[in-house]
Amino acid sequence: MKSFKKLVTGILCLSVGVFSMVSCVDDDPDPLNAVVDVIVRDVKTDAGVKYGIVVYATANYNIKSAKITAPGTGGKVYQLTASSDKRQFVFIPQAADYVADMPVKGDYTFEIVSEGNETITGKDAVGDEKLAPIVIKSATMASQKLKTTWDKVTGADAYMVRFYSADKSEILFASSFLASDKVDYEFGASTSGWATGKSPVANTNYVVELVGLKVETGVTLNQSNNFQFITYDSKTIKWE
């Protein structure tokens, strides 16, 4: 799993409300630079599995606006919004954004404008590869530790376990990336990965989230900025 060590910082930097201790940019180089990743994700509905795209954009200066345009004539335009960090803008799909078909394959073009009115453009490729929906088999407490289990997802390159407040408004814990043959993960209050100043409270409800990830086909370098597909499952648990 050496190739996934750098993914840990990458996905934490490109997540809304992640730990403030993670720093994606050390200095402000000149000119404006940005990293954008367009990722397909699934959602389970009563009508079956549906798909949407998540977009993460991180720049070395504060961003004023960011958008991404799908391939093809008249391609759909996605407007990104600011996260808690003004250098990070995101598009998180809402229920209406998910559809039964996979997003269109091809190059998604982006345009980012900094608060200093510099503009940068580029593209990110989206393929048609996908993962079967990941499912939490069990999430059980024992000896003040939470153990989550699942079945391997064919084609997944890594897994990750996250832990949220009951309403998912705050991420409290995130594991490192777990090997593709891993099928369980256990953590407690002393496990590395908690947000600064955070720890579980007994008899309190939380949400544990299991993530399966697939890197874009053929990508061996800079994998943290080149995810193709992410599948999620979550479950409410009471910390005991």
GUDO-137342 format. One record per residue (C-alpha): residue number from 1; x, y, z. Coordinates in nm, 4 decimals, decimal comma. Layout:
# residues N
REC  lummar         x         y         z
REC     NUM         X         Y         Z
...
# end
This chain:
# residues 240
REC  lummar         x         y         z
REC       1    0,0000    0,0000    0,0000
REC       2    0,2959    0,2381   -0,0340
REC       3    0,1305    0,3972   -0,3364
REC       4   -0,1641    0,4990   -0,1210
REC       5    0,0276    0,6818    0,1508
REC       6   -0,0006    1,0106   -0,0345
REC       7   -0,3711    0,9554   -0,0919
REC       8   -0,4338    1,0105    0,2770
REC       9   -0,3411    1,3766    0,2647
REC      10   -0,5017    1,4212   -0,0752
REC      11   -0,8513    1,3114    0,0091
REC      12   -0,8501    1,4849    0,3459
REC      13   -0,7475    1,8102    0,1812
REC      14   -1,0201    1,7683   -0,0786
REC      15   -1,3054    1,7083    0,1654
REC      16   -1,5486    1,9586    0,3073
REC      17   -1,5016    2,0257    0,6775
REC      18   -1,1891    1,8162    0,7149
REC      19   -0,9326    1,8516    0,9869
REC      20   -0,7733    2,1945    1,0093
REC      21   -0,4382    2,0364    1,0877
REC      22   -0,4042    1,9147    0,7259
REC      23   -0,2274    2,1676    0,5031
REC      24   -0,2416    2,1184    0,1282
REC      25   -0,0322    2,4172    0,0232
REC      26    0,2911    2,5227    0,1868
REC      27    0,3581    2,8477    0,0006
REC      28    0,1826    3,0739   -0,2469
REC      29    0,3661    3,0240   -0,5744
REC      30    0,3156    3,2510   -0,8719
REC      31    0,1127    3,2150   -1,0915
REC      32   -0,2233    3,0678   -0,9933
REC      33   -0,2188    2,6874   -0,9791
REC      34   -0,5037    2,4494   -0,9107
REC      35   -0,5852    2,0806   -0,8842
REC      36   -0,9298    1,9570   -0,9869
REC      37   -1,0718    1,6067   -0,9600
REC      38   -1,4082    1,4992   -1,1000
REC      39   -1,5222    1,1780   -0,9334
REC      40   -1,8250    0,9586   -0,9984
REC      41   -2,0088    0,8460   -0,6861
REC      42   -2,3117    0,6293   -0,6221
REC      43   -2,6174    0,6524   -0,4014
REC      44   -2,8643    0,3788   -0,3115
REC      45   -3,2307    0,4673   -0,3671
REC      46   -3,5631    0,2831   -0,3658
REC      47   -3,5423    0,2919   -0,7460
REC      48   -3,1969    0,1335   -0,7478
REC      49   -2,8425    0,2646   -0,7636
REC      50   -2,7976    0,6118   -0,9119
REC      51   -2,4874    0,8092   -1,0047
REC      52   -2,3638    1,1648   -0,9821
REC      53   -2,0350    1,3516   -0,9846
REC      54   -1,8418    1,5106   -0,7020
REC      55   -1,5939    1,7840   -0,7925
REC      56   -1,3058    1,9039   -0,5765
REC      57   -1,0921    2,2052   -0,6671
REC      58   -0,7945    2,3243   -0,4626
REC      59   -0,5830    2,6269   -0,5536
REC      60   -0,2792    2,8022   -0,4120
REC      61   -0,4753    3,1287   -0,3717
REC      62   -0,8242    3,2061   -0,2467
REC      63   -1,0836    3,1195   -0,5103
REC      64   -1,3549    3,3641   -0,6197
REC      65   -1,5404    3,1285   -0,8526
REC      66   -1,5036    2,7821   -1,0015
REC      67   -1,7041    2,5852   -1,2522
REC      68   -1,6732    2,2662   -1,4513
REC      69   -1,8388    2,1779   -1,7810
REC      70   -1,9291    1,8275   -1,8965
REC      71   -1,8085    1,7011   -2,2373
REC      72   -2,0017    1,7536   -2,5572
REC      73   -2,1966    2,0333   -2,7179
REC      74   -2,4063    2,2080   -2,4581
REC      75   -2,2437    2,0097   -2,1781
REC      76   -2,3890    2,0623   -1,8318
REC      77   -2,2180    2,3315   -1,6251
REC      78   -2,1546    2,2648   -1,2566
REC      79   -2,0944    2,5663   -1,0323
REC      80   -1,8674    2,4901   -0,7381
REC      81   -1,9107    2,6528   -0,3990
REC      82   -1,6633    2,7442   -0,1276
REC      83   -1,5793    2,5018    0,1490
REC      84   -1,4587    2,6160    0,4909
REC      85   -1,1247    2,6881    0,3225
REC      86   -1,1421    2,9623    0,0564
REC      87   -0,8763    2,7786   -0,1440
REC      88   -1,1080    2,4798   -0,1817
REC      89   -1,4299    2,4808   -0,3838
REC      90   -1,6554    2,1794   -0,4270
REC      91   -1,9620    2,0471   -0,6005
REC      92   -2,1545    1,7976   -0,3882
REC      93   -2,4524    1,6410   -0,5689
REC      94   -2,7993    1,6768   -0,4213
REC      95   -3,0720    1,4141   -0,4567
REC      96   -3,1952    1,5573   -0,7881
REC      97   -2,8446    1,5423   -0,9361
REC      98   -2,8312    1,1624   -0,9217
REC      99   -2,9547    0,9677   -1,2247
REC     100   -2,9758    0,6034   -1,3300
REC     101   -2,7057    0,6356   -1,5986
REC     102   -2,3356    0,6888   -1,5389
REC     103   -2,2152    1,0455   -1,6067
REC     104   -2,0999    1,1145   -1,9600
REC     105   -1,7495    0,9888   -2,0308
REC     106   -1,4775    1,2250   -2,1486
REC     107   -1,2869    1,5408   -2,0562
REC     108   -1,4570    1,7747   -1,8112
REC     109   -1,3202    2,1282   -1,8494
REC     110   -1,2773    2,3619   -1,5566
REC     111   -1,2336    2,7337   -1,5055
REC     112   -1,1144    2,8777   -1,1759
REC     113   -1,0913    3,2480   -1,0976
REC     114   -0,8922    3,3663   -0,7970
REC     115   -0,9847    3,6584   -0,5740
REC     116   -0,7041    3,8416   -0,7538
REC     117   -0,8918    3,7831   -1,0829
REC     118   -0,6385    3,5409   -1,2257
REC     119   -0,7972    3,2630   -1,4299
REC     120   -0,6808    2,9086   -1,4848
REC     121   -0,8413    2,6469   -1,7101
REC     122   -0,7837    2,2786   -1,7629
REC     123   -0,9519    1,9424   -1,7844
REC     124   -1,0004    1,6184   -1,5958
REC     125   -1,0928    1,2913   -1,7626
REC     126   -1,3849    1,0809   -1,6395
REC     127   -1,4126    0,7208   -1,7506
REC     128   -1,6970    0,4705   -1,7448
REC     129   -1,5453    0,2384   -1,4825
REC     130   -1,7518    0,1917   -1,1695
REC     131   -1,7669   -0,0134   -0,8518
REC     132   -2,0518   -0,2194   -0,7172
REC     133   -2,2121   -0,0478   -0,4169
REC     134   -2,0195   -0,1087   -0,0968
REC     135   -2,2191   -0,2390    0,2002
REC     136   -2,1413   -0,2339    0,5700
REC     137   -2,1908   -0,5901    0,6962
REC     138   -2,1636   -0,4961    1,0616
REC     139   -2,0668   -0,2047    1,2842
REC     140   -2,0398   -0,3206    1,6438
REC     141   -1,8986   -0,1848    1,9683
REC     142   -1,6804   -0,3926    2,2005
REC     143   -1,4364   -0,2769    2,4689
REC     144   -1,4996    0,0875    2,3674
REC     145   -1,3898    0,0226    2,0110
REC     146   -1,5966    0,0263    1,6937
REC     147   -1,5372   -0,2539    1,4448
REC     148   -1,6731   -0,2220    1,0921
REC     149   -1,6780   -0,5154    0,8485
REC     150   -1,7582   -0,5462    0,4784
REC     151   -1,7126   -0,7706    0,1757
REC     152   -1,4411   -0,6852   -0,0750
REC     153   -1,5577   -0,4782   -0,3698
REC     154   -1,4164   -0,6012   -0,6989
REC     155   -1,1950   -0,3356   -0,8556
REC     156   -1,1601   -0,1188   -0,5449
REC     157   -0,8079    0,0127   -0,4944
REC     158   -0,8532    0,1117   -0,1315
REC     159   -1,1044    0,1625    0,1473
REC     160   -1,1498    0,4254    0,4154
REC     161   -1,3579    0,4503    0,7321
REC     162   -1,4895    0,7864    0,8525
REC     163   -1,6788    0,8837    1,1647
REC     164   -1,9257    1,1725    1,1876
REC     165   -2,1571    1,3484    1,4265
REC     166   -2,5129    1,2116    1,4223
REC     167   -2,6269    1,4612    1,1573
REC     168   -2,3055    1,4231    0,9524
REC     169   -2,2360    1,7946    0,9861
REC     170   -1,8910    1,7306    1,1343
REC     171   -1,6280    1,4707    1,0538
REC     172   -1,4616    1,3532    1,3723
REC     173   -1,2335    1,0694    1,2619
REC     174   -1,0839    0,9338    0,9411
REC     175   -0,8756    0,6227    0,8970
REC     176   -0,5759    0,6076    0,6693
REC     177   -0,6318    0,4333    0,3376
REC     178   -0,6854    0,0633    0,3859
REC     179   -0,5517   -0,2092    0,1569
REC     180   -0,7735   -0,3432   -0,1217
REC     181   -0,7918   -0,6855    0,0464
REC     182   -0,8992   -0,5428    0,3821
REC     183   -1,2492   -0,6411    0,5021
REC     184   -1,2607   -0,4962    0,8537
REC     185   -1,1377   -0,2008    1,0561
REC     186   -1,1462   -0,1271    1,4285
REC     187   -1,0749    0,2000    1,6070
REC     188   -1,1150    0,3569    1,9485
REC     189   -1,0543    0,6848    2,1281
REC     190   -0,6754    0,6361    2,1228
REC     191   -0,6506    0,5448    1,7526
REC     192   -0,4679    0,7934    1,5317
REC     193   -0,7025    0,9822    1,3013
REC     194   -0,9223    1,1920    1,5310
REC     195   -0,9724    1,5601    1,4566
REC     196   -0,7938    1,7859    1,6999
REC     197   -0,9776    1,8042    2,0300
REC     198   -1,2368    1,5431    1,9310
REC     199   -1,3130    1,2108    2,0999
REC     200   -1,6208    0,9873    2,1256
REC     201   -1,8748    1,0326    2,4044
REC     202   -2,0416    0,7292    2,5608
REC     203   -2,4131    0,6760    2,4920
REC     204   -2,4036    0,9201    2,2017
REC     205   -2,5184    0,8495    1,8467
REC     206   -2,2747    0,8859    1,5573
REC     207   -2,2547    0,7860    1,1918
REC     208   -1,9830    0,5525    1,0656
REC     209   -1,9145    0,5728    0,6926
REC     210   -1,7378    0,3144    0,4775
REC     211   -1,5802    0,4288    0,1516
REC     212   -1,4557    0,2232   -0,1426
REC     213   -1,2286    0,3995   -0,3938
REC     214   -1,1133    0,3361   -0,7478
REC     215   -0,8280    0,5309   -0,9078
REC     216   -0,8512    0,6322   -1,2730
REC     217   -0,7348    0,3543   -1,5038
REC     218   -0,3665    0,3741   -1,5903
REC     219   -0,2810    0,6362   -1,3280
REC     220    0,0249    0,5439   -1,1225
REC     221    0,1450    0,8911   -1,0196
REC     222   -0,0453    1,1658   -0,8370
REC     223   -0,3226    0,9192   -0,7571
REC     224   -0,4635    1,1431   -0,4839
REC     225   -0,5902    1,3807   -0,7522
REC     226   -0,7151    1,1161   -0,9924
REC     227   -1,0025    0,9174   -0,8470
REC     228   -1,2530    0,7696   -1,0896
REC     229   -1,5235    0,6329   -0,8611
REC     230   -1,6218    0,6356   -0,4952
REC     231   -1,8906    0,4220   -0,3326
REC     232   -2,0255    0,4880    0,0163
REC     233   -2,2325    0,3205    0,2832
REC     234   -2,3123    0,4483    0,6312
REC     235   -2,4775    0,3382    0,9511
REC     236   -2,5849    0,5088    1,2728
REC     237   -2,4286    0,3618    1,5855
REC     238   -2,4267    0,4419    1,9559
REC     239   -2,0819    0,4707    2,1116
REC     240   -2,0615    0,2458    2,4166
# end
